[in-house]
């Protein structure tokens, strides 16, 4: 590329885009690493800044479940697996495109126009977008969705920069532009070309900014609808000021049995009484006793590795309920399922183990003094 300014702009855009994309995937990967607790200690303060304002705290929310492993919705139950397929498939396609590009550079063959580049001009950016959408499904924070939408726009402008440079450097590239689509095959993408584009530099900049705002708005609206569907799909039981949330399939009769057994115990009632306050709302997690989840503020025995195993694989005769107070940040407390929709954190109160066969409370545990993610905004459902 002969234009130093263009080369610099292209590289700058690429690394900015790559860094932004890296931030999207970073949180998910460290959450599943052995160093998750320590890494969250560094990453968490930045998230906590968002909790200080009602206008930003909602960005921390998950619009699909991460703690609940089984729901009444097939898509919601399997969204992480679908995300894994898209994430891995996108990265594989990116590597295939990279091989073509660098092989061409080694052989000094000029611009690549064969293979997958015969149909679309930027399969690598498309692959990164697919991979990024997979990450949105795996780690569905509103904040990640914001990053994904922004990265897609960054890829678009980076692709336009590269095309301008290639058109100057490679003979015949202008013809190639006319025969292929940027991210979709030409026969599909030409439908979008019929949409009138504004003329003039500032009009184009305003149009792009407006398009970005509109797409971001509709992305959040769609995510909000998915959020409501997700919360409605989780197995829950409501009492005044409380949501009992099961991480797996649990029928109403089983909910009622477990809650009555816990509440009937005098020690449990006495301990919970001290936390009964008009402003307090509770998210109480229900799961088999053999299941340990780091995002739920529970007792985790030394040497035990937290996991997200399917609850139906665990012993169904012994259950535990982790009582926790919902933290809404700067928002006003909510009721019903809105407790799950609007809470951004939870504070542990009590953990109760129940023997379903004997119909009695087996064990009562106080909150952990050093929970996995103390004070950090982790998923609430």
C-alpha positions in Angstrom: 0.0 0.0 0.0 1.6 3.2 -1.2 -0.3 5.8 0.9 1.3 6.0 4.4 -1.7 7.9 5.9 -4.1 5.3 4.6 -1.9 2.5 5.9 -1.8 4.2 9.3 -5.5 4.8 9.4 -6.2 1.2 8.4 -3.9 -0.2 11.1 -5.3 2.1 13.7 -8.8 1.1 12.9 -7.9 -2.5 12.9 -6.2 -2.5 16.3 -9.0 -0.3 17.8 -11.6 -2.8 16.5 -9.5 -5.8 17.7 -9.2 -4.3 21.2 -12.9 -3.6 21.4 -13.7 -7.2 20.3 -11.2 -8.5 22.8 -13.1 -6.7 25.6 -16.3 -8.4 24.6 -14.8 -11.9 25.0 -12.5 -11.1 27.9 -15.1 -11.3 30.7 -16.6 -14.6 29.5 -13.2 -16.3 29.3 -11.9 -15.2 32.7 -15.1 -16.2 34.3 -14.3 -19.8 33.3 -10.6 -19.6 34.1 -8.9 -20.7 37.3 -8.0 -17.1 38.0 -11.5 -15.7 37.7 -11.7 -14.3 41.2 -8.4 -12.4 40.9 -9.2 -11.1 37.4 -12.6 -9.9 38.5 -10.9 -8.0 41.2 -9.2 -5.9 38.5 -12.1 -5.9 36.0 -14.9 -5.5 38.6 -14.3 -1.8 39.6 -15.0 -0.7 36.1 -18.3 -2.5 36.1 -19.1 -1.1 39.6 -18.8 2.4 38.2 -21.8 1.7 36.0 -23.9 0.8 39.0 -23.8 4.3 40.3 -26.3 5.7 37.9 -29.8 4.5 36.8 -28.9 5.5 33.2 -26.0 3.0 33.1 -26.7 0.3 35.7 -29.1 -1.6 33.4 -26.1 -2.2 31.0 -24.8 -4.7 33.5 -27.9 -6.8 33.4 -28.1 -10.2 31.6 -31.0 -10.5 29.1 -30.7 -14.3 29.0 -30.0 -16.6 31.9 -26.5 -17.7 32.9 -27.3 -19.3 36.3 -30.5 -21.0 35.3 -29.6 -24.1 33.2 -33.1 -25.4 32.4 -36.1 -23.3 31.4 -39.5 -23.8 29.6 -38.1 -22.3 26.4 -35.9 -24.5 24.1 -34.0 -21.5 22.7 -33.4 -19.9 26.1 -32.2 -23.2 27.5 -29.7 -23.8 24.7 -28.7 -20.3 23.8 -25.1 -20.7 25.2 -24.6 -23.9 23.2 -25.8 -22.1 20.0 -23.4 -19.2 20.9 -20.5 -21.6 21.2 -21.2 -23.0 17.8 -21.3 -19.5 16.2 -18.3 -18.3 18.1 -16.1 -21.3 17.1 -17.5 -21.4 13.6 -16.8 -17.7 13.1 -13.2 -18.0 14.4 -12.7 -21.0 12.0 -14.0 -19.0 9.0 -11.7 -16.1 10.1 -8.7 -18.4 10.0 -9.6 -19.8 6.6 -9.7 -16.3 5.2 -6.5 -15.4 6.9 -4.7 -18.3 5.3 -5.9 -17.2 1.9 -4.7 -13.6 2.5 -1.3 -14.4 3.8 -0.7 -17.2 1.2 -1.3 -14.6 -1.4 1.1 -12.2 0.2 3.8 -14.8 0.4 3.3 -15.6 -3.3 3.0 -11.9 -4.2 -0.2 -12.6 -6.1 -1.9 -9.3 -5.3 -5.5 -8.9 -4.0 -7.3 -12.2 -3.2 -10.4 -12.7 -5.3 -10.8 -16.5 -5.3 -12.1 -19.1 -2.8 -14.5 -17.5 -0.3 -13.5 -14.1 -1.6 -15.1 -14.9 -4.9 -18.5 -14.3 -3.3 -17.9 -11.6 -0.6 -15.0 -9.1 -0.2 -14.6 -9.3 3.5 -15.3 -12.8 4.8 -12.9 -12.3 7.7 -14.9 -9.4 9.1 -18.2 -11.2 8.5 -16.6 -14.2 10.4 -15.7 -11.9 13.3 -19.3 -10.5 13.4 -20.7 -14.1 13.5 -18.2 -15.0 16.2 -19.1 -11.8 18.1 -22.8 -12.6 17.9 -22.0 -16.0 19.3 -20.3 -14.3 22.2 -23.5 -12.2 22.8 -25.4 -15.4 23.2 -22.8 -16.9 25.5 -22.4 -13.9 27.7 -25.6 -11.9 27.1 -25.0 -8.6 29.0 -26.5 -5.5 27.5 -23.0 -4.1 27.7 -21.7 -6.9 25.5 -24.5 -6.2 23.0 -23.5 -2.6 22.9 -19.9 -3.6 22.2 -20.9 -6.1 19.5 -23.0 -3.5 17.7 -20.2 -0.9 17.9 -17.6 -3.5 16.6 -19.8 -4.3 13.6 -19.7 -0.6 12.6 -15.9 -0.5 13.2 -15.6 -3.5 10.8 -17.7 -1.8 8.2 -15.5 1.4 8.2 -12.3 -0.6 8.2 -13.6 -2.6 5.2 -14.3 0.7 3.4 -10.8 2.0 4.1 -9.2 -1.2 2.8 -11.3 -1.1 -0.4 -10.2 2.5 -1.2 -6.5 1.5 -0.7 -6.9 -1.7 -2.7 -8.6 0.2 -5.6 -5.6 2.4 -5.9 -3.0 -0.4 -5.6 -4.4 -3.3 -7.5 -5.6 -3.1 -11.2 -9.0 -4.6 -11.7 -10.0 -4.2 -8.1 -12.7 -1.7 -9.1 -14.3 -4.3 -11.3 -14.1 -6.8 -8.5 -16.0 -4.3 -6.3 -18.9 -4.2 -8.7 -19.2 -8.0 -8.9 -19.1 -8.9 -5.2 -20.8 -7.9 -2.0 -19.1 -6.5 1.0 -20.4 -8.9 3.6 -23.1 -10.8 1.7 -23.2 -12.3 -1.8 -23.8 -9.6 -4.4 -27.4 -10.8 -5.3 -28.5 -10.1 -1.7 -26.5 -7.1 -1.0 -27.6 -5.2 -4.1 -31.0 -4.9 -2.6 -29.6 -2.6 0.1 -27.8 -0.6 -2.6 -31.2 0.6 -3.8 -31.7 2.6 -0.6 -30.8 6.2 -1.3 -27.7 7.4 0.4 -27.1 11.0 1.5 -24.6 13.1 -0.5 -22.0 15.3 1.0 -19.5 14.5 3.7 -21.4 15.9 6.7 -24.7 14.4 5.5 -23.1 11.0 5.2 -21.6 11.3 8.7 -25.0 12.3 10.1 -26.6 9.5 8.3 -24.1 6.9 9.6 -24.5 8.3 13.2 -28.3 8.1 12.9 -28.1 4.5 11.5 -25.9 3.5 14.4 -28.2 5.0 16.9 -31.3 3.3 15.3 -29.6 -0.1 15.2 -28.4 0.2 18.8 -31.9 1.2 19.9 -33.6 -1.7 18.1 -30.9 -4.1 19.4 -31.7 -3.0 23.0 -35.4 -3.2 22.4 -35.1 -6.7 21.0 -32.8 -7.7 23.9 -35.4 -6.3 26.3 -38.1 -8.5 24.7 -35.8 -11.5 25.0 -35.1 -10.5 28.6 -38.8 -10.6 29.5 -39.3 -13.9 27.7 -36.2 -15.3 29.5 -37.5 -14.3 32.9 -40.9 -15.7 32.2 -39.3 -19.0 31.0 -37.3 -19.6 34.2 -38.8 -21.9 36.8 -39.9 -19.5 39.6 -42.3 -19.3 42.6 -43.5 -15.9 43.8 -44.4 -14.8 47.3 -44.8 -11.2 48.5 -41.5 -9.5 48.1 -39.7 -12.7 47.0 -38.8 -14.7 44.0 -37.7 -18.3 44.4 -35.7 -19.1 41.3 -34.8 -22.7 40.5 -31.7 -23.3 38.3 -33.4 -26.4 36.9 -36.8 -27.8 36.1 -38.9 -27.7 39.3 -42.7 -28.3 39.4 -45.0 -26.1 41.5 -45.6 -28.8 44.0 -41.9 -29.3 44.6 -41.4 -25.5 45.0 -44.2 -25.4 47.6 -42.9 -28.4 49.4 -39.3 -27.0 49.7 -40.4 -23.5 50.7 -42.9 -24.7 53.3 -40.3 -27.1 54.8 -37.7 -24.2 55.1 -40.2 -21.7 56.4 -41.6 -24.1 59.0 -38.3 -24.4 60.7 -38.2 -22.1 63.7 -34.4 -21.4 63.3 -34.8 -20.4 59.7 -37.8 -18.2 60.4 -36.0 -16.5 63.3 -32.9 -15.7 61.2 -34.9 -14.4 58.2 -37.0 -12.2 60.4 -34.1 -9.9 61.1 -33.8 -9.2 57.3 -37.5 -8.5 56.8 -37.6 -4.8 55.9 -40.2 -3.0 53.7 -37.5 -2.0 51.2 -36.0 -5.4 50.9 -36.8 -7.8 48.1 -35.4 -11.4 47.9 -34.0 -13.6 45.2 -33.9 -17.1 46.7 -32.0 -19.7 44.6 -33.2 -23.3 44.7 -31.0 -26.2 43.5 -29.7 -29.7 44.5 -27.2 -29.6 47.3 -24.5 -31.2 45.2 -24.5 -28.2 42.8 -22.1 -25.3 43.4 -22.4 -22.2 41.3 -19.9 -19.4 41.8 -22.3 -16.6 40.7 -24.7 -17.5 43.5 -23.4 -16.4 47.0 -23.4 -19.9 48.5 -21.2 -22.1 50.6 -18.5 -23.8 48.4 -16.5 -26.4 50.2 -12.7 -26.2 50.1 -11.4 -28.0 47.0 -14.8 -28.0 45.3 -14.9 -26.5 41.8 -18.0 -24.5 41.0 -19.8 -25.6 37.8 -22.9 -25.1 35.7 -23.9 -28.7 35.4 -27.4 -29.6 34.5 -29.4 -29.9 37.8 -31.4 -32.9 36.6 -28.1 -35.0 36.8 -27.8 -34.3 40.6 -29.5 -36.0 43.5 -33.1 -34.8 43.6 -33.7 -35.9 47.2 -31.6 -33.1 48.8 -32.1 -29.5 47.9 -30.8 -26.2 49.2 -32.3 -22.7 49.2 -29.9 -19.7 49.2 -31.8 -16.7 50.5 -30.4 -13.3 49.2 -31.5 -9.7 49.2 -31.8 -8.2 45.7 -29.7 -5.1 45.0 -31.3 -2.7 42.5 -28.5 -0.1 42.6 -29.9 3.4 42.1 -33.3 2.0 41.0 -36.4 1.7 43.1 -37.2 -1.8 44.4 -39.5 -3.9 42.3 -41.9 -6.7 43.0 -42.8 -10.0 41.3 -40.7 -11.1 38.4 -39.5 -7.6 38.1 -37.2 -8.4 41.0 -35.3 -10.6 38.6 -35.6 -8.3 35.6 -34.3 -5.2 37.4 -31.8 -6.4 40.1 -28.1 -6.0 39.3 -26.7 -7.8 42.3 -27.6 -9.9 45.4 -26.5 -10.0 49.0 -26.5 -13.5 50.7 -28.6 -13.9 53.9 -28.9 -17.6 54.7 -28.4 -21.0 53.1 -30.8 -23.8 54.0 -30.3 -27.5 53.1 -33.4 -29.7 53.0 -33.8 -33.4 53.1 -36.9 -34.1 50.9 -37.3 -37.7 52.0 -37.4 -36.8 55.7 -39.2 -33.6 55.1 -37.0 -31.5 57.3 -34.2 -28.9 57.3 -30.9 -30.7 57.3 -28.5 -27.8 57.7 -28.5 -24.1 58.1 -25.4 -22.1 56.9 -24.5 -18.5 57.4 -23.4 -16.4 54.4 -19.8 -16.9 53.3 -17.4 -14.4 54.7 -15.4 -14.4 51.5 -17.8 -15.1 48.6 -16.4 -15.7 45.1 -17.3 -12.3 43.6 -17.9 -10.2 46.6 -19.4 -6.9 45.6 -19.0 -7.6 41.9 -22.0 -7.3 39.5 -22.5 -10.9 38.3 -25.6 -12.6 36.8 -28.7 -12.7 38.9 -30.6 -15.4 36.9 
